[in-house]
Amino acid sequence: MEATLVWGVTWTDSLGGGHTLPDGEFDSSVDVTVDEIQAIVVP
């Protein structure tokens, strides 16, 4: 299984100032054992 999380941050203060922070990204791969898979089949 592989998952990637991407986020962006923008902030403003009460005086109207603000800034955008650089986007962040974190990804990782992990082996996962699947014990059961279920499916619904609709004709």
All heavy atoms as TSV, in Angstrom:
chain	resi	resn	atom	element	x	y	z
A	1	MET	N	N	0.847	-1.162	0.000
A	1	MET	CA	C	0.000	0.000	0.000
A	1	MET	C	C	0.896	1.229	0.000
A	1	MET	O	O	1.931	1.244	0.625
A	1	MET	CB	C	-0.888	-0.010	1.250
A	1	MET	CG	C	-1.759	1.203	1.358
A	1	MET	SD	S	-2.985	1.088	2.666
A	1	MET	CE	C	-1.996	1.460	4.094
A	2	GLU	N	N	0.467	2.224	-0.712
A	2	GLU	CA	C	1.215	3.467	-0.754
A	2	GLU	C	C	0.257	4.625	-0.496
A	2	GLU	O	O	-0.866	4.632	-0.986
A	2	GLU	CB	C	1.882	3.645	-2.110
A	2	GLU	CG	C	2.774	4.858	-2.175
A	2	GLU	CD	C	3.549	4.930	-3.471
A	2	GLU	OE1	O	4.109	3.907	-3.874
A	2	GLU	OE2	O	3.584	6.012	-4.061
A	3	ALA	N	N	0.670	5.567	0.300
A	3	ALA	CA	C	-0.160	6.733	0.605
A	3	ALA	C	C	0.692	7.979	0.490
A	3	ALA	O	O	1.870	7.961	0.812
A	3	ALA	CB	C	-0.732	6.616	2.012
A	4	THR	N	N	0.064	9.052	0.017
A	4	THR	CA	C	0.730	10.349	-0.071
A	4	THR	C	C	-0.188	11.394	0.548
A	4	THR	O	O	-1.373	11.433	0.252
A	4	THR	CB	C	1.027	10.725	-1.528
A	4	THR	OG1	O	1.844	9.714	-2.111
A	4	THR	CG2	C	1.744	12.053	-1.622
A	5	LEU	N	N	0.365	12.206	1.401
A	5	LEU	CA	C	-0.359	13.298	2.030
A	5	LEU	C	C	0.257	14.605	1.548
A	5	LEU	O	O	1.465	14.796	1.653
A	5	LEU	CB	C	-0.242	13.191	3.561
A	5	LEU	CG	C	-0.804	14.343	4.376
A	5	LEU	CD1	C	-2.315	14.427	4.201
A	5	LEU	CD2	C	-0.433	14.171	5.830
A	6	VAL	N	N	-0.577	15.485	0.996
A	6	VAL	CA	C	-0.107	16.781	0.504
A	6	VAL	C	C	-0.967	17.856	1.169
A	6	VAL	O	O	-2.177	17.728	1.236
A	6	VAL	CB	C	-0.235	16.877	-1.028
A	6	VAL	CG1	C	0.240	18.228	-1.530
A	6	VAL	CG2	C	0.534	15.761	-1.708
A	7	TRP	N	N	-0.333	18.913	1.655
A	7	TRP	CA	C	-1.099	19.967	2.292
A	7	TRP	C	C	-0.555	21.327	1.894
A	7	TRP	O	O	0.592	21.486	1.524
A	7	TRP	CB	C	-1.097	19.819	3.817
A	7	TRP	CG	C	0.254	19.973	4.440
A	7	TRP	CD1	C	0.812	21.136	4.910
A	7	TRP	CD2	C	1.242	18.960	4.642
A	7	TRP	NE1	N	2.069	20.895	5.402
A	7	TRP	CE2	C	2.361	19.561	5.248
A	7	TRP	CE3	C	1.291	17.592	4.390
A	7	TRP	CZ2	C	3.502	18.846	5.581
A	7	TRP	CZ3	C	2.435	16.885	4.720
A	7	TRP	CH2	C	3.512	17.513	5.311
A	8	GLY	N	N	-1.421	22.312	1.988
A	8	GLY	CA	C	-1.037	23.699	1.756
A	8	GLY	C	C	-1.566	24.544	2.909
A	8	GLY	O	O	-2.639	24.266	3.436
A	9	VAL	N	N	-0.832	25.576	3.312
A	9	VAL	CA	C	-1.225	26.393	4.457
A	9	VAL	C	C	-1.177	27.868	4.066
A	9	VAL	O	O	-0.182	28.346	3.532
A	9	VAL	CB	C	-0.272	26.156	5.653
A	9	VAL	CG1	C	-0.651	27.060	6.821
A	9	VAL	CG2	C	-0.281	24.695	6.075
A	10	THR	N	N	-2.276	28.553	4.318
A	10	THR	CA	C	-2.350	30.003	4.153
A	10	THR	C	C	-2.938	30.571	5.438
A	10	THR	O	O	-3.878	30.009	5.978
A	10	THR	CB	C	-3.262	30.376	2.965
A	10	THR	OG1	O	-2.745	29.769	1.787
A	10	THR	CG2	C	-3.315	31.872	2.753
A	11	TRP	N	N	-2.379	31.665	5.937
A	11	TRP	CA	C	-2.902	32.241	7.169
A	11	TRP	C	C	-3.047	33.746	7.026
A	11	TRP	O	O	-2.379	34.384	6.228
A	11	TRP	CB	C	-2.010	31.901	8.369
A	11	TRP	CG	C	-0.606	32.414	8.254
A	11	TRP	CD1	C	0.453	31.760	7.712
A	11	TRP	CD2	C	-0.122	33.691	8.665
A	11	TRP	NE1	N	1.574	32.547	7.766
A	11	TRP	CE2	C	1.258	33.745	8.356
A	11	TRP	CE3	C	-0.679	34.788	9.269
A	11	TRP	CZ2	C	2.049	34.850	8.629
A	11	TRP	CZ3	C	0.104	35.899	9.541
A	11	TRP	CH2	C	1.455	35.909	9.221
A	12	THR	N	N	-3.973	34.287	7.791
A	12	THR	CA	C	-4.155	35.737	7.889
A	12	THR	C	C	-4.327	36.097	9.365
A	12	THR	O	O	-4.861	35.324	10.145
A	12	THR	CB	C	-5.387	36.227	7.104
A	12	THR	OG1	O	-6.541	35.529	7.553
A	12	THR	CG2	C	-5.218	35.988	5.616
A	13	ASP	N	N	-3.870	37.298	9.712
A	13	ASP	CA	C	-4.038	37.743	11.091
A	13	ASP	C	C	-5.166	38.771	11.159
A	13	ASP	O	O	-5.757	39.142	10.146
A	13	ASP	CB	C	-2.725	38.277	11.666
A	13	ASP	CG	C	-2.185	39.480	10.921
A	13	ASP	OD1	O	-2.982	40.220	10.308
A	13	ASP	OD2	O	-0.955	39.695	10.947
A	14	SER	N	N	-5.472	39.225	12.373
A	14	SER	CA	C	-6.591	40.153	12.575
A	14	SER	C	C	-6.345	41.536	11.970
A	14	SER	O	O	-7.275	42.327	11.828
A	14	SER	CB	C	-6.896	40.278	14.069
A	14	SER	OG	O	-5.767	40.790	14.760
A	15	LEU	N	N	-5.106	41.829	11.598
A	15	LEU	CA	C	-4.786	43.118	10.983
A	15	LEU	C	C	-4.773	43.048	9.458
A	15	LEU	O	O	-4.468	44.025	8.789
A	15	LEU	CB	C	-3.428	43.615	11.495
A	15	LEU	CG	C	-3.335	43.830	13.010
A	15	LEU	CD1	C	-1.916	44.228	13.399
A	15	LEU	CD2	C	-4.349	44.867	13.471
A	16	GLY	N	N	-5.087	41.877	8.915
A	16	GLY	CA	C	-5.141	41.731	7.470
A	16	GLY	C	C	-3.846	41.231	6.848
A	16	GLY	O	O	-3.761	41.056	5.644
A	17	GLY	N	N	-2.814	41.025	7.654
A	17	GLY	CA	C	-1.573	40.457	7.134
A	17	GLY	C	C	-1.723	38.957	6.972
A	17	GLY	O	O	-2.640	38.338	7.495
A	18	GLY	N	N	-0.842	38.369	6.228
A	18	GLY	CA	C	-0.895	36.923	6.044
A	18	GLY	C	C	0.249	36.443	5.192
A	18	GLY	O	O	1.082	37.231	4.743
A	19	HIS	N	N	0.253	35.167	4.972
A	19	HIS	CA	C	1.328	34.569	4.200
A	19	HIS	C	C	0.907	33.161	3.775
A	19	HIS	O	O	0.032	32.561	4.375
A	19	HIS	CB	C	2.598	34.498	5.044
A	19	HIS	CG	C	3.837	34.186	4.259
A	19	HIS	ND1	N	4.367	35.040	3.319
A	19	HIS	CD2	C	4.645	33.107	4.274
A	19	HIS	CE1	C	5.452	34.501	2.791
A	19	HIS	NE2	N	5.641	33.323	3.359
A	20	THR	N	N	1.540	32.656	2.744
A	20	THR	CA	C	1.346	31.276	2.318
A	20	THR	C	C	2.633	30.514	2.589
A	20	THR	O	O	3.711	30.940	2.177
A	20	THR	CB	C	1.006	31.209	0.810
A	20	THR	OG1	O	-0.198	31.933	0.585
A	20	THR	CG2	C	0.821	29.780	0.351
A	21	LEU	N	N	2.513	29.425	3.305
A	21	LEU	CA	C	3.674	28.588	3.580
A	21	LEU	C	C	3.895	27.625	2.416
A	21	LEU	O	O	2.959	27.306	1.679
A	21	LEU	CB	C	3.455	27.792	4.870
A	21	LEU	CG	C	3.263	28.630	6.138
A	21	LEU	CD1	C	2.986	27.713	7.316
A	21	LEU	CD2	C	4.473	29.487	6.410
A	22	PRO	N	N	5.116	27.149	2.213
A	22	PRO	CA	C	5.370	26.188	1.139
A	22	PRO	C	C	4.531	24.926	1.330
A	22	PRO	O	O	4.277	24.500	2.458
A	22	PRO	CB	C	6.862	25.854	1.288
A	22	PRO	CG	C	7.439	26.955	2.109
A	22	PRO	CD	C	6.338	27.467	2.969
A	23	ASP	N	N	4.068	24.351	0.223
A	23	ASP	CA	C	3.333	23.088	0.287
A	23	ASP	C	C	4.218	22.015	0.894
A	23	ASP	O	O	5.439	22.022	0.721
A	23	ASP	CB	C	2.887	22.633	-1.113
A	23	ASP	CG	C	1.772	23.505	-1.680
A	23	ASP	OD1	O	1.159	24.262	-0.894
A	23	ASP	OD2	O	1.519	23.426	-2.881
A	24	GLY	N	N	3.591	21.101	1.608
A	24	GLY	CA	C	4.317	19.992	2.197
A	24	GLY	C	C	3.843	18.682	1.583
A	24	GLY	O	O	2.711	18.576	1.119
A	25	GLU	N	N	4.713	17.702	1.541
A	25	GLU	CA	C	4.344	16.387	1.007
A	25	GLU	C	C	5.075	15.319	1.784
A	25	GLU	O	O	6.255	15.449	2.078
A	25	GLU	CB	C	4.701	16.289	-0.475
A	25	GLU	CG	C	4.274	14.974	-1.103
A	25	GLU	CD	C	4.444	14.959	-2.613
A	25	GLU	OE1	O	4.341	16.030	-3.244
A	25	GLU	OE2	O	4.683	13.874	-3.156
A	26	PHE	N	N	4.346	14.285	2.130
A	26	PHE	CA	C	4.902	13.154	2.855
A	26	PHE	C	C	4.362	11.905	2.210
A	26	PHE	O	O	3.159	11.769	2.013
A	26	PHE	CB	C	4.491	13.211	4.335
A	26	PHE	CG	C	4.926	12.009	5.125
A	26	PHE	CD1	C	6.230	11.880	5.562
A	26	PHE	CD2	C	4.033	10.996	5.420
A	26	PHE	CE1	C	6.637	10.776	6.281
A	26	PHE	CE2	C	4.422	9.891	6.137
A	26	PHE	CZ	C	5.729	9.778	6.564
A	27	ASP	N	N	5.222	10.996	1.822
A	27	ASP	CA	C	4.729	9.738	1.258
A	27	ASP	C	C	5.514	8.578	1.843
A	27	ASP	O	O	6.632	8.732	2.322
A	27	ASP	CB	C	4.781	9.726	-0.263
A	27	ASP	CG	C	6.182	9.893	-0.809
A	27	ASP	OD1	O	7.114	10.055	-0.029
A	27	ASP	OD2	O	6.336	9.864	-2.045
A	28	SER	N	N	4.871	7.423	1.829
A	28	SER	CA	C	5.471	6.246	2.431
A	28	SER	C	C	4.835	4.999	1.837
A	28	SER	O	O	3.686	5.015	1.405
A	28	SER	CB	C	5.257	6.265	3.949
A	28	SER	OG	O	5.880	5.156	4.545
A	29	SER	N	N	5.579	3.913	1.814
A	29	SER	CA	C	5.063	2.624	1.369
A	29	SER	C	C	5.168	1.624	2.510
A	29	SER	O	O	6.161	1.608	3.241
A	29	SER	CB	C	5.862	2.088	0.173
A	29	SER	OG	O	5.716	2.928	-0.936
A	30	VAL	N	N	4.130	0.808	2.655
A	30	VAL	CA	C	4.085	-0.190	3.721
A	30	VAL	C	C	3.464	-1.461	3.162
A	30	VAL	O	O	2.442	-1.407	2.481
A	30	VAL	CB	C	3.227	0.310	4.910
A	30	VAL	CG1	C	3.111	-0.754	5.974
A	30	VAL	CG2	C	3.788	1.589	5.486
A	31	ASP	N	N	4.073	-2.615	3.436
A	31	ASP	CA	C	3.469	-3.895	3.063
A	31	ASP	C	C	2.326	-4.197	4.027
A	31	ASP	O	O	2.487	-4.107	5.247
A	31	ASP	CB	C	4.493	-5.019	3.110
A	31	ASP	CG	C	5.533	-4.906	2.009
A	31	ASP	OD1	O	5.225	-4.284	0.977
A	31	ASP	OD2	O	6.638	-5.435	2.185
A	32	VAL	N	N	1.150	-4.546	3.470
A	32	VAL	CA	C	-0.031	-4.820	4.285
A	32	VAL	C	C	-0.594	-6.172	3.870
A	32	VAL	O	O	-0.769	-6.442	2.686
A	32	VAL	CB	C	-1.110	-3.732	4.072
A	32	VAL	CG1	C	-2.370	-4.069	4.828
A	32	VAL	CG2	C	-0.577	-2.381	4.476
A	33	THR	N	N	-0.873	-7.028	4.844
A	33	THR	CA	C	-1.509	-8.319	4.576
A	33	THR	C	C	-3.018	-8.122	4.580
A	33	THR	O	O	-3.582	-7.596	5.543
A	33	THR	CB	C	-1.118	-9.349	5.652
A	33	THR	OG1	O	0.300	-9.494	5.651
A	33	THR	CG2	C	-1.763	-10.691	5.371
A	34	VAL	N	N	-3.682	-8.558	3.504
A	34	VAL	CA	C	-5.131	-8.436	3.389
A	34	VAL	C	C	-5.736	-9.789	3.708
A	34	VAL	O	O	-5.445	-10.783	3.043
A	34	VAL	CB	C	-5.538	-7.973	1.976
A	34	VAL	CG1	C	-7.050	-7.923	1.837
A	34	VAL	CG2	C	-4.907	-6.623	1.672
A	35	ASP	N	N	-6.588	-9.842	4.743
A	35	ASP	CA	C	-7.218	-11.091	5.150
A	35	ASP	C	C	-8.526	-11.343	4.416
A	35	ASP	O	O	-8.931	-12.487	4.251
A	35	ASP	CB	C	-7.495	-11.091	6.658
A	35	ASP	CG	C	-6.216	-11.148	7.475
A	35	ASP	OD1	O	-5.223	-11.756	7.007
A	35	ASP	OD2	O	-6.186	-10.584	8.582
A	36	GLU	N	N	-9.205	-10.292	4.000
A	36	GLU	CA	C	-10.528	-10.475	3.394
A	36	GLU	C	C	-10.821	-9.299	2.486
A	36	GLU	O	O	-10.512	-8.150	2.816
A	36	GLU	CB	C	-11.597	-10.566	4.482
A	36	GLU	CG	C	-12.991	-10.779	3.957
A	36	GLU	CD	C	-14.016	-10.915	5.080
A	36	GLU	OE1	O	-13.637	-11.327	6.191
A	36	GLU	OE2	O	-15.170	-10.597	4.840
A	37	ILE	N	N	-11.445	-9.591	1.351
A	37	ILE	CA	C	-11.909	-8.553	0.433
A	37	ILE	C	C	-13.382	-8.795	0.171
A	37	ILE	O	O	-13.797	-9.918	-0.102
A	37	ILE	CB	C	-11.128	-8.586	-0.895
A	37	ILE	CG1	C	-9.644	-8.300	-0.644
A	37	ILE	CG2	C	-11.715	-7.607	-1.900
A	37	ILE	CD1	C	-8.778	-8.430	-1.871
A	38	GLN	N	N	-14.197	-7.762	0.270
A	38	GLN	CA	C	-15.613	-7.876	0.012
A	38	GLN	C	C	-15.974	-6.985	-1.173
A	38	GLN	O	O	-15.364	-5.941	-1.370
A	38	GLN	CB	C	-16.425	-7.448	1.226
A	38	GLN	CG	C	-16.204	-8.333	2.436
A	38	GLN	CD	C	-17.077	-7.928	3.608
A	38	GLN	OE1	O	-17.947	-7.068	3.497
A	38	GLN	NE2	N	-16.842	-8.572	4.744
A	39	ALA	N	N	-16.962	-7.438	-1.938
A	39	ALA	CA	C	-17.407	-6.660	-3.091
A	39	ALA	C	C	-18.911	-6.828	-3.262
A	39	ALA	O	O	-19.475	-7.851	-2.907
A	39	ALA	CB	C	-16.703	-7.127	-4.353
A	40	ILE	N	N	-19.543	-5.812	-3.777
A	40	ILE	CA	C	-20.965	-5.869	-4.123
A	40	ILE	C	C	-21.052	-5.795	-5.644
A	40	ILE	O	O	-20.542	-4.852	-6.247
A	40	ILE	CB	C	-21.744	-4.704	-3.487
A	40	ILE	CG1	C	-21.666	-4.806	-1.962
A	40	ILE	CG2	C	-23.183	-4.712	-3.977
A	40	ILE	CD1	C	-22.285	-3.617	-1.255
A	41	VAL	N	N	-21.669	-6.797	-6.232
A	41	VAL	CA	C	-21.807	-6.856	-7.692
A	41	VAL	C	C	-23.261	-6.556	-8.033
A	41	VAL	O	O	-24.174	-7.230	-7.557
A	41	VAL	CB	C	-21.391	-8.238	-8.231
A	41	VAL	CG1	C	-21.583	-8.289	-9.744
A	41	VAL	CG2	C	-19.972	-8.547	-7.837
A	42	VAL	N	N	-23.464	-5.519	-8.840
A	42	VAL	CA	C	-24.811	-5.134	-9.244
A	42	VAL	C	C	-24.921	-5.346	-10.746
A	42	VAL	O	O	-24.162	-4.764	-11.508
A	42	VAL	CB	C	-25.081	-3.653	-8.897
A	42	VAL	CG1	C	-26.463	-3.243	-9.345
A	42	VAL	CG2	C	-24.884	-3.428	-7.409
A	43	PRO	N	N	-25.874	-6.225	-11.175
A	43	PRO	CA	C	-25.997	-6.483	-12.631
A	43	PRO	C	C	-26.579	-5.298	-13.370
A	43	PRO	O	O	-27.222	-4.453	-12.880
A	43	PRO	CB	C	-26.946	-7.678	-12.708
A	43	PRO	CG	C	-27.642	-7.757	-11.391
A	43	PRO	CD	C	-26.794	-7.011	-10.401
